[in-house]
Amino acid sequence: MTLSRCRAYLDGLERFGVKLGLDNIRRLCAELGDPQLGFPAVLVAGTNGKGSVCAMLSRGLTLAGYKTGLYTSPHLVRPEERIRLDGAMIPESRFCRTLERIRDAVDNLRRSGGEPVQPTYFEVLTALAFQYFSRERADIAVLEVGLGGRFDATNIVDPVVSVITTVSRDHERQLGRTLGRIAFEKAGILRPGIPVVCGPDRGEAFRTIKRRARELKAPFVPVFGAGSRLEETRRLRDGRRIFLFERGGVRRRLAPSLPGSHQGRNAAVTAVCAEVLDSTWKPVPRRAVSAGIRTASWEARLETVSRRPLVILDGAHNVEGAEALRDHIRHAVGRKIILLFAVMKDKDVAGMARRLFPEAGVVILTRVPQDRAAEPEDIASRVGKTKVRILFEPDPAAACRLARRLSAGRIPIVAAGSLFLAGEIKRLGCFSEDHHDGSHRR
């Protein structure tokens, strides 16, 4: 298939939406020869932080000398971003050849009779990642769970370690309305006898994961158990932090390249996961892990894309993410911002707005070209009364231009509420150096 036909085929799968369950992905991968069995995997679930942990851990494993696959979601601009080997995106030619193989496998299953298989967009890309890592003989792959855990397409692998970063309220329609229920769904990635690294340190979620680990006789490895301590020791001007992490009587310095106070917890989860791999899989030198934490990159996570004016893109898409962004605005920006805000319909819009809108002098409500996206008027109605000036601009390109004019090169701009908004801004090149009032040289 040509690249344009690859894109068209994938776009055609969008109409099937999200379908939780493992039957389709198992049948598809069986038709492909079960590529998910061709490499060891680390399976990472969590409400927030799982992408950052995947980025840090995969970088550390690469620096340790292992051929490391990385599968994440969603992408920002191109679907190839989701599938990487030693940090490099899958080449377009390989992407299309592998996608063609998967399309043929789907056609074979339809012709073979029985119950028809119609995989979703996410299932097809997950199978593509498995096929690529298997064919490339990856030493290990770090896989980010898409939604939940128990019925997520990534959950057909047999991990050498499972990781749960955080548990908070998000995707409640699919996962449940209590932290215990959400934690149970995420704990669906646990396997009998396989260690689980637990990021939550207290409460209902912690108890649920620990109970499930005990039922499966899976070694339970709390990151922040008794005697553990994470302390911020230095705050840099660009928002990055230096931390001291003490666990089991051993101290180590963590200096994540990713800004924000929450990255200390993500770095600690990464370090503990690497320690488990070192003892149960293969040697993972501590210096490689520290270097991975120190040099990992992860777009649209408190990412500064312009300095004049200061423009920050953040994928904060739930209350916990909004709180982390608010902390960064207060301590690293230190003044009122222009907030460019778009969000999906199923999110806690009021909760996110309570955290973020008071940090802004002006809020520009927009939307992204997604069926799930909330309209600006709907966002405003769910926010309710606010003292902040609110403007409506449904077209994201026009919203970016409006933010630029209001900023006048002086007032910081923060775009948040959805990774899809960050991706659209990157695709449009709104705040790149060669973009001025709508003209973007490509």
ROTORLUM-363799 format. One record per residue (C-alpha): residue number from 1; residue in one letter; x, z, y. Coordinates in pm, whole numbers, plus 50000, padded with zeros to 5 digits. Layout:
ROTORLUM-363799
NODE   pos   code       u       w       v
NODE   NUM      A       X       Z       Y
...
This chain:
ROTORLUM-363799
NODE   pos   code       u       w       v
NODE     1      M   50000   50000   50000
NODE     2      T   50106   49939   50358
NODE     3      L   50126   50235   50591
NODE     4      S   49803   50129   50766
NODE     5      R   49622   50112   50431
NODE     6      C   49760   50453   50337
NODE     7      R   49618   50596   50657
NODE     8      A   49284   50423   50600
NODE     9      Y   49260   50553   50243
NODE    10      L   49329   50910   50352
NODE    11      D   49092   50883   50648
NODE    12      G   48821   50774   50406
NODE    13      L   48864   51098   50214
NODE    14      E   48789   51311   50519
NODE    15      R   48416   51266   50464
NODE    16      F   48434   51474   50145
NODE    17      G   48528   51781   50350
NODE    18      V   48658   52102   50194
NODE    19      K   48562   52178   49835
NODE    20      L   48703   52496   49686
NODE    21      G   48769   52474   49313
NODE    22      L   49042   52372   49070
NODE    23      D   48870   52127   48832
NODE    24      N   48939   51813   49036
NODE    25      I   49304   51891   49110
NODE    26      R   49369   51987   48747
NODE    27      R   49219   51665   48613
NODE    28      L   49401   51455   48871
NODE    29      C   49737   51619   48801
NODE    30      A   49682   51588   48426
NODE    31      E   49636   51214   48476
NODE    32      L   49965   51212   48670
NODE    33      G   50149   51396   48392
NODE    34      D   50115   51747   48539
NODE    35      P   50386   51716   48807
NODE    36      Q   50314   52074   48923
NODE    37      L   50498   52192   48610
NODE    38      G   50815   52009   48711
NODE    39      F   50958   52269   48948
NODE    40      P   50954   52646   49012
NODE    41      A   50737   52745   49307
NODE    42      V   50680   53022   49559
NODE    43      L   50311   53038   49648
NODE    44      V   50238   53182   49993
NODE    45      A   49890   53291   50101
NODE    46      G   49770   53487   50403
NODE    47      T   49546   53472   50707
NODE    48      N   49833   53438   50952
NODE    49      G   50209   53402   50918
NODE    50      K   50218   53203   50596
NODE    51      G   50347   52887   50764
NODE    52      S   50622   53077   50945
NODE    53      V   50724   53256   50624
NODE    54      C   50731   52922   50440
NODE    55      A   50949   52770   50713
NODE    56      M   51197   53062   50712
NODE    57      L   51211   53093   50334
NODE    58      S   51253   52722   50265
NODE    59      R   51526   52701   50528
NODE    60      G   51708   52995   50371
NODE    61      L   51684   52846   50022
NODE    62      T   51820   52514   50150
NODE    63      L   52113   52694   50315
NODE    64      A   52171   52874   49984
NODE    65      G   52237   52532   49829
NODE    66      Y   51904   52472   49655
NODE    67      K   51713   52146   49678
NODE    68      T   51398   52289   49834
NODE    69      G   51054   52139   49872
NODE    70      L   50813   52257   50141
NODE    71      Y   50439   52188   50146
NODE    72      T   50232   52307   50443
NODE    73      S   49903   52231   50616
NODE    74      P   49760   52108   50838
NODE    75      H   49987   51848   50996
NODE    76      L   50009   51799   51371
NODE    77      V   50049   51422   51409
NODE    78      R   50128   51257   51073
NODE    79      P   50032   51367   50720
NODE    80      E   50392   51314   50605
NODE    81      E   50480   51629   50804
NODE    82      R   50320   51837   50528
NODE    83      I   50571   51734   50263
NODE    84      R   50941   51799   50315
NODE    85      L   51256   51818   50107
NODE    86      D   51546   52017   50252
NODE    87      G   51368   52001   50587
NODE    88      A   51329   51621   50592
NODE    89      M   50983   51465   50587
NODE    90      I   50893   51249   50292
NODE    91      P   50986   50887   50383
NODE    92      E   50690   50664   50471
NODE    93      S   50774   50426   50187
NODE    94      R   50775   50705   49929
NODE    95      F   50461   50852   50077
NODE    96      C   50271   50525   50040
NODE    97      R   50406   50445   49692
NODE    98      T   50311   50790   49567
NODE    99      L   49971   50774   49732
NODE   100      E   49907   50439   49562
NODE   101      R   49993   50599   49228
NODE   102      I   49743   50877   49296
NODE   103      R   49472   50632   49399
NODE   104      D   49527   50445   49071
NODE   105      A   49502   50773   48880
NODE   106      V   49168   50848   49048
NODE   107      D   49044   50498   48954
NODE   108      N   49156   50550   48593
NODE   109      L   48962   50875   48574
NODE   110      R   48651   50702   48707
NODE   111      R   48679   50423   48449
NODE   112      S   48741   50660   48159
NODE   113      G   48385   50793   48164
NODE   114      G   48269   51151   48174
NODE   115      E   48225   51342   48495
NODE   116      P   48361   51138   48790
NODE   117      V   48651   51276   48992
NODE   118      Q   48640   51250   49371
NODE   119      P   48932   51445   49514
NODE   120      T   48931   51563   49873
NODE   121      Y   49190   51484   50139
NODE   122      F   49369   51814   50073
NODE   123      E   49364   51769   49695
NODE   124      V   49518   51422   49720
NODE   125      L   49797   51541   49951
NODE   126      T   49860   51843   49729
NODE   127      A   49894   51618   49424
NODE   128      L   50122   51389   49627
NODE   129      A   50348   51683   49714
NODE   130      F   50365   51792   49349
NODE   131      Q   50452   51438   49240
NODE   132      Y   50722   51402   49504
NODE   133      F   50890   51735   49432
NODE   134      S   50881   51671   49058
NODE   135      R   51024   51318   49085
NODE   136      E   51296   51440   49323
NODE   137      R   51385   51724   49084
NODE   138      A   51349   51994   49345
NODE   139      D   51519   52318   49245
NODE   140      I   51226   52509   49394
NODE   141      A   50926   52443   49619
NODE   142      V   50768   52671   49877
NODE   143      L   50393   52602   49890
NODE   144      E   50157   52719   50163
NODE   145      V   49807   52793   50040
NODE   146      G   49551   52596   50238
NODE   147      L   49243   52822   50231
NODE   148      G   49201   53153   50054
NODE   149      G   49393   53136   49729
NODE   150      R   49180   53170   49417
NODE   151      F   49020   52825   49444
NODE   152      D   49282   52650   49660
NODE   153      A   49431   52329   49517
NODE   154      T   49784   52471   49535
NODE   155      N   49684   52743   49287
NODE   156      I   49739   52533   48974
NODE   157      V   50115   52596   48989
NODE   158      D   50278   52879   48796
NODE   159      P   50474   53057   49071
NODE   160      V   50793   53254   49015
NODE   161      V   50675   53484   49295
NODE   162      S   50348   53511   49488
NODE   163      V   50336   53616   49854
NODE   164      I   50049   53743   50070
NODE   165      T   50154   53769   50434
NODE   166      T   49855   53918   50618
NODE   167      V   49482   53963   50562
NODE   168      S   49236   53953   50851
NODE   169      R   48894   53803   50917
NODE   170      D   48890   53423   50917
NODE   171      H   48701   53155   50723
NODE   172      E   48443   53423   50645
NODE   173      R   48184   53170   50531
NODE   174      Q   48411   53063   50244
NODE   175      L   48604   53384   50175
NODE   176      G   48367   53671   50253
NODE   177      R   48291   53904   50540
NODE   178      T   48496   54210   50443
NODE   179      L   48872   54250   50432
NODE   180      G   48844   54357   50068
NODE   181      R   48662   54040   49971
NODE   182      I   48903   53819   50167
NODE   183      A   49200   53998   50009
NODE   184      F   49048   53945   49663
NODE   185      E   49030   53570   49725
NODE   186      K   49391   53563   49845
NODE   187      A   49498   53774   49546
NODE   188      G   49373   53489   49329
NODE   189      I   49729   53352   49344
NODE   190      L   49861   53647   49142
NODE   191      R   49975   53586   48784
NODE   192      P   50027   53824   48493
NODE   193      G   50378   53963   48501
NODE   194      I   50481   53765   48812
NODE   195      P   50589   53968   49118
NODE   196      V   50370   53971   49427
NODE   197      V   50519   54042   49770
NODE   198      C   50255   54218   49980
NODE   199      G   50273   54198   50360
NODE   200      P   49968   54415   50443
NODE   201      D   50074   54779   50457
NODE   202      R   49752   54976   50460
NODE   203      G   49376   54970   50435
NODE   204      E   49127   54786   50221
NODE   205      A   49330   54466   50187
NODE   206      F   49640   54654   50069
NODE   207      R   49438   54850   49812
NODE   208      T   49267   54536   49683
NODE   209      I   49593   54348   49630
NODE   210      K   49759   54648   49469
NODE   211      R   49464   54701   49234
NODE   212      R   49462   54336   49130
NODE   213      A   49838   54346   49067
NODE   214      R   49792   54651   48846
NODE   215      E   49517   54476   48648
NODE   216      L   49747   54178   48585
NODE   217      K   50055   54393   48523
NODE   218      A   50220   54199   48805
NODE   219      P   50509   54385   48974
NODE   220      F   50377   54494   49313
NODE   221      V   50637   54469   49592
NODE   222      P   50512   54610   49924
NODE   223      V   50718   54496   50221
NODE   224      F   50631   54803   50425
NODE   225      G   50604   55078   50166
NODE   226      A   50720   55439   50195
NODE   227      G   51059   55456   50361
NODE   228      S   51030   55109   50517
NODE   229      R   51070   55063   50890
NODE   230      L   51066   54764   51124
NODE   231      E   51194   54828   51474
NODE   232      E   51233   54587   51763
NODE   233      T   51579   54644   51909
NODE   234      R   51609   54367   52164
NODE   235      R   51380   54127   52349
NODE   236      L   51524   53797   52472
NODE   237      R   51402   53613   52780
NODE   238      D   51260   53320   52582
NODE   239      G   51029   53546   52382
NODE   240      R   51250   53583   52075
NODE   241      R   51309   53932   51938
NODE   242      I   51580   54107   51739
NODE   243      F   51465   54355   51475
NODE   244      L   51612   54624   51256
NODE   245      F   51447   54627   50912
NODE   246      E   51508   54922   50685
NODE   247      R   51379   54927   50328
NODE   248      G   51495   55126   50027
NODE   249      G   51773   55285   50230
NODE   250      V   51921   54944   50320
NODE   251      R   51926   54822   50679
NODE   252      R   51947   54463   50792
NODE   253      R   51930   54279   51123
NODE   254      L   51661   54012   51152
NODE   255      A   51680   53762   51438
NODE   256      P   51400   53507   51393
NODE   257      S   51433   53185   51588
NODE   258      L   51055   53178   51625
NODE   259      P   50934   53373   51931
NODE   260      G   50683   53657   51929
NODE   261      S   50679   54018   51816
NODE   262      H   50477   53922   51505
NODE   263      Q   50770   53719   51373
NODE   264      G   50948   54043   51288
NODE   265      R   50692   54107   51015
NODE   266      N   50714   53748   50896
NODE   267      A   51093   53772   50880
NODE   268      A   51067   54097   50682
NODE   269      V   50826   53934   50434
NODE   270      T   51071   53644   50399
NODE   271      A   51366   53876   50339
NODE   272      V   51183   54074   50069
NODE   273      C   51064   53756   49897
NODE   274      A   51423   53631   49886
NODE   275      E   51533   53963   49734
NODE   276      V   51273   53922   49458
NODE   277      L   51390   53567   49391
NODE   278      D   51750   53691   49380
NODE   279      S   51663   53942   49107
NODE   280      T   51411   53741   48902
NODE   281      W   51500   53372   48955
NODE   282      K   51845   53269   49084
NODE   283      P   52098   53409   49332
NODE   284      V   51985   53388   49694
NODE   285      P   52266   53516   49920
NODE   286      R   52151   53746   50196
NODE   287      R   52358   53558   50454
NODE   288      A   52172   53235   50372
NODE   289      V   51837   53410   50413
NODE   290      S   51942   53564   50745
NODE   291      A   52060   53221   50863
NODE   292      G   51731   53067   50750
NODE   293      I   51535   53322   50951
NODE   294      R   51767   53267   51249
NODE   295      T   51746   52885   51248
NODE   296      A   51403   52793   51110
NODE   297      S   51184   52574   51329
NODE   298      W   50806   52560   51321
NODE   299      E   50612   52349   51568
NODE   300      A   50310   52472   51765
NODE   301      R   50388   52838   51705
NODE   302      L   50458   52967   52057
NODE   303      E   50643   52639   52105
NODE   304      T   50774   52561   52451
NODE   305      V   50734   52186   52506
NODE   306      S   50808   52175   52879
NODE   307      R   50993   52389   53133
NODE   308      R   50860   52242   53460
NODE   309      P   50588   52344   53442
NODE   310      L   50626   52587   53153
NODE   311      V   50398   52458   52876
NODE   312      I   50347   52650   52553
NODE   313      L   50158   52521   52250
NODE   314      D   50028   52774   52001
NODE   315      G   49806   52725   51699
NODE   316      A   49635   53064   51744
NODE   317      H   49301   53001   51573
NODE   318      N   49167   53348   51503
NODE   319      V   49159   53693   51660
NODE   320      E   49488   53809   51505
NODE   321      G   49663   53494   51627
NODE   322      A   49509   53536   51973
NODE   323      E   49644   53891   51992
NODE   324      A   49995   53770   51911
NODE   325      L   49968   53499   52176
NODE   326      R   49838   53750   52432
NODE   327      D   50141   53971   52364
NODE   328      H   50374   53675   52416
NODE   329      I   50205   53576   52744
NODE   330      R   50233   53929   52879
NODE   331      H   50594   53989   52783
NODE   332      A   50758   53644   52787
NODE   333      V   50554   53464   53056
NODE   334      G   50461   53765   53267
NODE   335      R   50200   53607   53494
NODE   336      K   49863   53436   53496
NODE   337      I   49841   53105   53313
NODE   338      I   49622   52799   53293
NODE   339      L   49463   52815   52947
NODE   340      L   49376   52488   52776
NODE   341      F   49137   52595   52501
NODE   342      A   48966   52421   52208
NODE   343      V   48837   52579   51891
NODE   344      M   48650   52501   51569
NODE   345      K   48281   52590   51538
NODE   346      D   48331   52846   51261
NODE   347      K   48574   53068   51454
NODE   348      D   48520   53400   51631
NODE   349      V   48518   53237   51973
NODE   350      A   48409   53550   52159
NODE   351      G   48680   53761   51994
NODE   352      M   48951   53508   52077
NODE   353      A   48826   53471   52434
NODE   354      R   48831   53849   52492
NODE   355      R   49201   53848   52408
NODE   356      L   49309   53531   52589
NODE   357      F   49080   53459   52885
NODE   358      P   49188   53764   53093
NODE   359      E   49546   53630   53085
NODE   360      A   49435   53313   53265
NODE   361      G   49351   53226   53622
NODE   362      V   49172   52914   53501
NODE   363      V   49042   52817   53157
NODE   364      I   48989   52449   53075
NODE   365      L   48757   52403   52778
NODE   366      T   48807   52085   52578
NODE   367      R   48760   51958   52223
NODE   368      V   48955   51765   51962
NODE   369      P   48832   51462   51762
NODE   370      Q   48720   51669   51462
NODE   371      D   48370   51706   51320
NODE   372      R   48426   52083   51305
NODE   373      A   48524   52107   51672
NODE   374      A   48304   52309   51907
NODE   375      E   48182   52142   52226
NODE   376      P   48303   52298   52554
NODE   377      E   47949   52400   52648
NODE   378      D   47906   52571   52311
NODE   379      I   48234   52759   52360
NODE   380      A   48119   52880   52703
NODE   381      S   47783   52998   52569
NODE   382      R   47953   53201   52296
NODE   383      V   48201   53357   52537
NODE   384      G   47928   53487   52765
NODE   385      K   47995   53626   53110
NODE   386      T   48353   53622   53230
NODE   387      K   48527   53661   53565
NODE   388      V   48767   53379   53484
NODE   389      R   48708   53037   53638
NODE   390      I   48602   52797   53362
NODE   391      L   48624   52416   53381
NODE   392      F   48486   52165   53133
NODE   393      E   48675   51854   53024
NODE   394      P   48585   51735   52672
NODE   395      D   48850   51462   52664
NODE   396      P   49183   51629   52572
NODE   397      A   49397   51372   52756
NODE   398      A   49196   51425   53074
NODE   399      A   49210   51800   53018
NODE   400      C   49589   51784   53005
NODE   401      R   49600   51584   53328
NODE   402      L   49370   51838   53493
NODE   403      A   49595   52123   53379
NODE   404      R   49897   51942   53523
NODE   405      R   49729   51895   53860
NODE   406      L   49617   52257   53880
NODE   407      S   49962   52376   53776
NODE   408      A   50139   52172   54044
NODE   409      G   50457   52232   53850
NODE   410      R   50440   52607   53915
NODE   411      I   50169   52776   53705
NODE   412      P   50242   52805   53330
NODE   413      I   50010   52617   53094
NODE   414      V   49920   52747   52748
NODE   415      A   49725   52534   52500
NODE   416      A   49570   52733   52217
NODE   417      G   49270   52786   51990
NODE   418      S   49351   52536   51717
NODE   419      L   49644   52362   51553
NODE   420      F   49437   52046   51589
NODE   421      L   49456   52083   51968
NODE   422      A   49834   52125   51949
NODE   423      G   49854   51817   51728
NODE   424      E   49640   51611   51963
NODE   425      I   49852   51710   52262
NODE   426      K   50165   51609   52073
NODE   427      R   50009   51281   51964
NODE   428      L   49909   51200   52321
NODE   429      G   50246   51310   52459
NODE   430      C   50068   51488   52742
NODE   431      F   50355   51713   52844
NODE   432      S   50654   51507   52742
NODE   433      E   50911   51433   53012
NODE   434      D   50815   51067   53034
NODE   435      H   50443   51135   53076
NODE   436      H   50307   51145   53428
NODE   437      D   49935   51150   53510
NODE   438      G   49829   50959   53203
NODE   439      S   50113   50711   53164
NODE   440      H   50300   50767   52839
NODE   441      R   50580   50532   52743
NODE   442      R   50599   50487   52366
